[in-house]
Structures are given as C-alpha cells and as structure tokens.
C-alpha cells in the first residue's frame, strides 16, 4: 500500500506536468463535441506580442508572465499557455509530452488497480467508503477541523470527511480521469469508437479530463495541508515505516 501510494504520487505529478505540455498545443477547452469558440470554457492565449491572457467563461484576465506569454524553456519568452518550469519536457514538444504522459498513465493505473485489489483482499477498502450512517457526522467533523468544535464525532479508522474524499476519488474522479484519457487516445478510439461519444465528444472528453485533474489536484493539496497541520512527522513516518502513533481521538468509535 505504501509503495503504490508513493508511486501514484510521483506518476500523478508527471502526468499533470506532461498533460500541461499537451494542453499547450491546443490551449483551450470547449463544452462541445467538437471545437466551437462559441462554447469555449477556457482559453489561454497571447493576443499580442508580449501579452498573455486567460479567458474563463467569457471573462478575460491579463496573465502575462504566468499564463499565455511565458518562459519558453529555451532562455526566452514566447506565446505559450503554461510556462516551461511546470511542463515536461520544458520546451514545447507535443510528441515527447505524449510519450511521458502515456508511460506514467499506465504506471498510475497499475498502482490504482493494485491499491484497490490489495484493499479488497485485506478488507481495508470498505473502511474508505462513505456509508449513509456517516453522513450525520460530516458537518460535526468539519466543525472540528475548523476549531469550532472541541472533540470530533466518534469514527473508525477513517473519519467521515476522509471517507467522503476517498469515495469521490476512487469512484468518481479517478475513473473519469482514466475514461476521458482513453477517449482522447486515437489508438484506443480505433477499437472503442463509442467511448468519446458517451463523454459528449472529444472536446468534452478534454474538458472532463481537465476537470478531473483539477479535482485530484485539490484532493492532493488538501491531503498535504491536513498532513502538515495534524502531525507531519507522525504521518510521514507512517507512510515510510508503516507505524503510526495514535492520538487521543484516532481510531475511536464505530
């Protein structure tokens, strides 16, 4: 479980970085079955030399230096959606970006499959799934995290907010990320042409892929923040050695 945790994390970082490299080749997202500027959700562009802009739902923001007109990875600046420091490779190369993306996509999928199968085999996976009886404790747990409640509600190995997050990741966002990625692969489309259609077309598949990526980034950021604020050394020790020191309220209740 710990090996797949760290491999998944590394693979996801590479996937985000190489995915932004791929996005740079067509820096827009349309809520349509095909390219349609009238239904554009996001566009990062450079309308003039030295100017970068980001347009979200029709509202345009000047983002020069951050998005639109940025570092080109070769010592200069140019019209480029995402800067060189965040993409793999740093210079603009769609073919290499796809190679990195596909290779680490299979690593991430393999880690996810092993994680789920191992969790089922050890009967740990069911501890991660949000159940109806957990819903009443979601708000009290949130109040506890916000320091508006002294003690957390009784819970088992995972609290209701953790279960909510893991349930969404395991059964919504991760499957959506994989399916939309498959829908964007010309090789897979050749034997499953129905896949892009169930997602609304290739442009909609790009949009779902991007949304799922943002959702997982949000999950990882929240995960890291909670680790950092609830005993970073204890958590890191548990993810390296497998041993964890229980606090006063950990692992209590049903």
N, C-alpha and C positions, 0 to 999 in steps of 0.2 A: 504493500500500500504506500509506503514511504517512497519507494523507487518511482512508482507511477506518478506520485504527487509532484516530485521534482522534475521528472522528465516532461510531464504535462505542462508544467510552468515554463520550462525552457522552450518547448515546442510552441507554446502559445505566443511567447514573446517574438519568436522568429516569424510566426505566421502573421502577427499584426504588422511587423516591420516589412516583410515581403509583400503583404497584402496592400499596404500603402504604396509600395513601389508599383504594383499592378494598377492601383487606382489612379496613379499619376498619368497613366496612358490615356485614360478617359475620365477626367476629374469631375464627374457629375453623377447624380442619381435621379432617375425618373420613376415616378409611380405609374408605370405603363408597361404594356407587353413589349414595346419597342421604344427606341429613342424618340422622345417627344418633349421639346423645350417648353411646351405649354403645361406640362405636368411635372415640371422639374422641382424636386425637393431640395437638392443641394447642388451647388456648383462652386468650384474653386478655380479662379481664373486670373489672368493678367490682362485687363482691357487696354493697358498702355505700357510702354517700356518703363520698367522700374516701379510699376504699381501692381499690387496684389489685392484681390478682393475675394470675399466669401459671401455667397448668396444662399440664404436659408428661407424656404417658403416665400420667395419673392423679395425678401429684405436683404439689402446688400450692406456689408461691412468692409471697411478698408483694413486689410490684414497684411500689408506689405512687411516682408521680413519674417513673418510667421507662416503665412499660407498664401499661395498664389504667385508671389515673386520672392524666391528664397535661394538659399545655398544650393548650387548645382552639383556639389560633390567633386568638383574639379578646380576648386580655388576661386570660383567666381559666383555670380548670382544670375539667375535667369527665370523665365516664366516656368514655374514648377509648383504643383499643388502643395505637396509636403516636402519639407527640407531634407537635405542629404543625410543629416545626422540621425534621422529616425527611420530611414528606409534601408532595405537590404536588396541588392547592393546599393551603395551610397549614390553612385552615378546612375543616370536613367538608363535602364536596360530591362525591358519587359520580359524577354526570354529568360534571362537569369533570375528575375524575380519570380517567374512561374516555377522554375526548377526548385528554388528554395522553398516556395510555398507548397508545392505538391509533395516534396520529400518529407517535410516536417508535418504536413497534414496527416500523412499515414502514421507517423510516429504518435501524434496526438490521438488519432482514432484507436490505435493499438493500445495505448495507455488507458483510454476510456473503457475499452472492452475488457481489459484485464482487471481494471478497478471494479467494474460492475460485477463481473463473474466472481472475483475474489470476495466481494462484499456479499453476494448471494450465498456463496459457499460457506462463509463464516457467519451468516445471518446478521451481518452488520448493516447491510443496505437498508433493511426495513427500519432501522433506527433513524435513518436520514429522511425518511418520507413523512411529510406533513399529513396528519390524520385529523378528522373532524374534531376530535376531543382536544386537539392542540390549539384550535382557533381561539378559544376563550382566553388563552394566555399570551397571545401575540401582542396585544396592547400593553398589558402589565409588564411584559419583558422589555418592550420598547421604552416604557417609562423608567424602568430600572437602568437601562443603558443611558438614558438622558439625565440620570441622577435625580429624577422626580419621584422615585420610589426607593425605599430603603433596602428591601430584600426582593430578590427575583421570585417569580412564581415557581412552584415545585416542577421539576422536569427531570428527564432521564439523562442519558449520555449527551444528547444534543438538546438545546433549548428550542422553543418554537420558532424564533427568528432564524436560527441556523437551519432548521428543517425547511422553513419557507424558501430560503435562499438555495439550499441544495436541491430541493424538489424542482424549483424553476430551472436551475442549471441542468440537472440530469434529464428532465423530461420535457423541457420546452426549448431553452436557448441552445444547448449543445446539439440536440437533434436538428433544430432549424439551421444551425450553422453548417452542419455536415450535409444535410439535404440540399440546401441552397448552393453549397460548394460543388456538390455533384452536378447540380443543374447547370453550373457555369463551365463544366468541363466538356469540351467538344467530343473527347473520346468516349465519355460515359453517355453523352447525349445520343451517340450513334446507335446504342442498343437500348436506351431508355428515353426515347424522344418525348414521352409523356411527362417526364419529371419537370422540365421547365414550365409546362402548361399548368400543372397543379399549383405552381407558385405564382402564376399570373404572367409568365413570360420571362425572358432572360433579364430584362431591365428590372422587373420586380424581384427576380432572384438576387440581383446585385444589391437591391435595396434591403431585402431581408437579411442577406449575408452581412451587410454593414451594420444593421440594427442589432443582430445577434452578437457581432463582435463588440459593439459598444456596451451591450448588456453584460457580457463576460468581463470586459474591462472594468465596468462598475462593480461587479462582484469581486474581482481581484483587489481593486483599490479598497473596498470596504473590508475585505478579509485582512489585508495588510494593516489597515488602520486599527482594527479590533485586536489583531495580534500585538501591535505596538503599544496599545493602551491597556491591555489586560495581562501583562506579564510576558514581554517579548522574549526574554532568555528562557523562561519555562517552556514557551511554545516552540521556540527553535530547538531546544534540547529534545522535546518530544518528537519533532519531525526528523531529527538526526539519529537519536538513540532509541526511540520508541517508548521512553519513560516520561511520565508527566506527573508533577506534584499537584494533587487535588487541592482546590481552595475550599473555603467554608461552605460554598453553595454549589460546588460542582458535583454532578452525578447524583443529585438528590431527587427524591420523588419518583413518579412512575414514568 
